[in-house]
Amino acid sequence: MNPQDAQSSLDQIRAFQDRTREEMVRKILPWPFVIVSALGLLGVFASIDLELPWRSVALGLGLAVYMGSGLLSSFRVAVHPKPRGVMIAMLVVMTPAYFIAFVIGRVAGFALFGLPAHGLLSQAMVGAVFAAVVYIAITPLIRRIVTSIALQADGPPVR
């Protein structure tokens, strides 16, 4: 192999890597799946104040929708990045942030609206709506962070 062939092969590999990174960035957190995930999160948090048989049903359905939409969106992409430390740390930080948003919304539901602690229209419903809105509102920020990680010079390793 002469040096020109080797250089053209390396250039072609770099072009494929760039195309792979562009594909990953293009498919990060599609809005339909984000909205469906937010509805699942709403169901999970709103189920806290329901009576026992309905609590289990709403919690199970909410978790199924939340996790199912995440799995379906990950199966849709053609390129899967290997998890990096920054991406895992972001997931670990954001999960409690949604619960904190729920607690803030729940306290606001009691303080501002005087809602009861149990039932369908309760403090948990206000907290769940607030957590779902925060989930949707913070998605562009998460998308930018993941995009900056994916477009680094060395790029994430790809499976």
Buried (B, 14 or more C-beta within 10 A) or exposed (E): EEEEEEEEEEEEEEEEEEEBBEBBBEBBBBEEBBBBBBBBBBBBBBBBBBEEEEBEEBBEBBBEBBEBBBEEBEEEBEBEBEEBEBBEEBEEEBEEEBBEBBBBBBBBBBEEEEBEEEEEEBBBBBBBBBBBBBBBEBBEEBBEBBBEBBBEEEBBEBE
